[in-house]
Amino acid sequence: MQRSPDSHKGENGKVAVVGGSRHMHGAPLLAALAAEASGVDLVFVCLPACHEEVAKETSLNIQVHPFRASPFWNCSQLWTAQLLDRALLAQAVALLL
């Protein structure tokens, strides 16, 4: 993908990836890396807080937004509102449940 030398972050695509569980974090990180490799330059990853450091080490271009995982994915209203804020910024959202 050819980018304009004058482009700013987010002008070449925005993706939000939501997923993972306490024991599984690979799918959201692979999806984020795939989005980055496709040319997207603003990637939000929302995954359980226990994987925050691994996600931050995966790529310096990924914005990590951790949440507290529950056994049944019952997200709080506050977290849901935060997720919607990220999703509204994105041009595409991947939910990996």
C-alpha positions in Angstrom: 0.0 0.0 0.0 1.4 3.4 -1.0 0.9 6.0 1.7 1.1 9.7 1.2 4.2 11.2 2.8 1.9 13.9 4.3 -0.6 11.4 5.9 -1.2 11.3 9.6 -2.1 8.4 11.9 -5.5 7.1 11.2 -5.7 8.4 7.6 -4.8 5.0 6.3 -7.4 3.0 8.1 -8.6 2.5 11.7 -9.5 -0.9 13.1 -10.7 -2.0 16.6 -10.2 -5.6 17.6 -12.0 -7.0 20.7 -11.5 -10.5 22.0 -9.6 -12.9 24.2 -10.1 -14.5 27.5 -8.0 -15.2 30.6 -6.3 -18.1 28.9 -6.5 -17.1 25.2 -5.0 -13.9 23.7 -3.6 -15.0 20.3 -6.6 -14.3 18.1 -7.0 -10.6 18.9 -3.2 -10.0 18.6 -3.0 -11.9 15.3 -6.0 -9.9 14.0 -4.3 -6.7 15.0 -1.0 -7.6 13.4 -2.9 -8.6 10.2 -4.7 -5.2 10.2 -1.3 -3.5 10.6 0.3 -5.6 7.9 -2.5 -4.6 5.5 -1.7 -1.0 5.8 -4.0 0.2 8.6 -2.1 2.6 10.7 -4.4 2.9 13.7 -5.3 -0.3 15.5 -7.1 -0.5 18.9 -6.9 -3.8 20.7 -9.3 -4.5 23.6 -8.4 -7.6 25.5 -8.3 -8.9 29.1 -6.1 -6.9 31.4 -4.0 -9.9 32.2 -2.6 -9.8 28.6 -2.0 -6.1 28.5 1.8 -6.3 28.6 2.0 -9.0 26.0 -0.1 -6.9 23.7 2.0 -3.9 24.2 5.1 -5.9 23.3 3.5 -7.3 20.2 3.8 -4.0 18.3 4.5 -0.4 19.1 1.8 0.6 16.7 -1.1 -1.0 18.6 -3.1 0.9 21.1 -4.0 -1.5 23.9 -7.2 -1.0 25.9 -7.4 -3.7 28.6 -10.6 -4.8 30.4 -11.4 -7.1 33.3 -12.4 -10.5 31.9 -15.2 -12.4 33.5 -16.0 -16.1 33.0 -19.1 -15.2 30.9 -17.9 -11.9 29.2 -20.3 -9.9 31.3 -18.9 -6.4 30.7 -19.7 -3.5 32.9 -21.6 -0.6 31.5 -18.6 1.6 31.9 -16.4 -0.7 29.9 -19.1 -1.1 27.2 -19.2 2.7 26.9 -15.4 2.8 26.5 -15.5 0.1 23.9 -18.2 1.9 21.9 -16.1 5.0 22.0 -13.2 3.1 20.4 -15.5 1.4 17.9 -16.9 4.7 16.8 -13.4 5.9 15.9 -12.7 2.8 13.8 -13.6 2.1 10.2 -13.8 -1.6 11.0 -14.4 -3.6 14.2 -13.5 -7.3 14.7 -15.3 -9.0 17.6 -13.6 -12.3 18.5 -15.8 -14.0 21.0 
